[in-house]
Amino acid sequence: MHLKSQESLVTEKSYTRADWQGGYQSLTQEFDYWIDDIEGQIPRELQGTLFRNGPGLLDVNGQPLHHPFDGDGMISKITFTNGRAHFRNRFVRTTGYLAEQKAGKILYRGIFGTQKPGGWLANIFDFKLKNIANTNVIYWGGKLLALWEAAEAYRLDPYTLETLGNEYFNGALSPGEAFAAHPRVENNCYQDGGAPCLVNFSIKPGLSATITIFELNPAGEIIRQHAHSIPGFCFIHDFVITPNYCIFFQNPVIFNPIPFALGIRAAGECIKFQPNQPTQIIIIPRFPKEGQLEIKFLETHSGFVFHHVNAFEVGEEILIDSICYQDLPEVEPESDFRQVDFEALSPGQLWRFYLNLKNGVVRRELIESRCCEFPSIHPANVGRSYRYLYIGAAHAETGNAPLQALLKIDLESLERQIWSAAPRGFVGEPIFIPRPGSLKEDDGWVLALVYDAAHHRSDLVILDASDFSKGVIARLHLRHHIPYGLHGSFTCEVFGEI
Ligand code: CO
């Protein structure tokens, strides 16, 4: 008997699936209020605005979506001023959102499996794309932009979150041209005399893909743009930059367009992972000289990467830290994402890659085996060597599980600090915010939304980035939940209540 109880302790999970599922209910309401239910104290030096994006609706008028990545983008905004915080959320009024809300039913096929009702006959040869603007939100060049990787950005009012329309950057982008959801901001661009620079990309898929790089100045103008043809199908969500390069991991997948065209499967369900093929690393110079486009292709182990942490150059080498999965599970047409068997999937793990540009050799080493995803670093260190990273992580050290904890890793000492919201809390992407005037890399705060299943609501937690062992220094209880989101960003601009 004694042995048996020991055993059940070891296999006990840190969460229940029913609790986790609560965070995937739609939020239909839009709110505006000062957050008054707070444990602890909001640091007075924390001034600015946190914007977050993610699918707000997981159904259209009761018709469930097949995958959360198909959900309409909803922006949440928390403004910090003088030790207080104000909350507002608004759906991005995309063409598709407005049309479906008016019709009260699903009108578009989703990339990740949502089909229009009516079976394959209703979906055959329907290539109409719904730009759901649900993946990231950034404030750059005086514009607040909601991003989705397969189409153009939507511009919003940073105060009211009102949707203002699509953003084409003074005609530099044409309608339908994508602006990816993972821009990187270099704090100090040598090409621009030390000014900050935002670097982003777009992928035009096909049997061979086109990757276009965009570089924007602080006024929000595209000042550099170059396109490159890449052999093979590209399913690329994120990239990294260094002072001289943009680096992409071309995951080993193939795309079979026939079931998609026939309306049997969604585009995302036609992607097949190739476990015996290497990952191709694409290195594109950021400042190609006239007529000389020296793209380098290197190879590493098979695997799948959604997100990179950071990259930097050391002599002949580029070092890249990335979250890698052993494989990409196929999105099955009959499956329900709410019933996912976490234990059957491979966890995301943090690896460091060393790319030798001289001899083309790629080495890699495992930094963190605990299941983790959604990294954040000090914003001044993008593309530079750095010491600390913050990341969502599973509560347990081994196995695959929902993110319930926040992990800080010191890449020099390899010391870890962890704060966990288990058993009933589930965390989203953490964001590191430096304390104004700070000199130490980890002097600042880590902010994250935590879904609290016990109260079916979300909290915004604030941790002292230099010491997670203090626990949360402030926990702001929202009056409702926010469905699990994707990415967000912080700006020191205070877009207060109006
Ligand atoms: Co992402």
Residues whose N, C-alpha, C, O or C-beta is under 5 A from the ligand:
A	BS01	CO	none
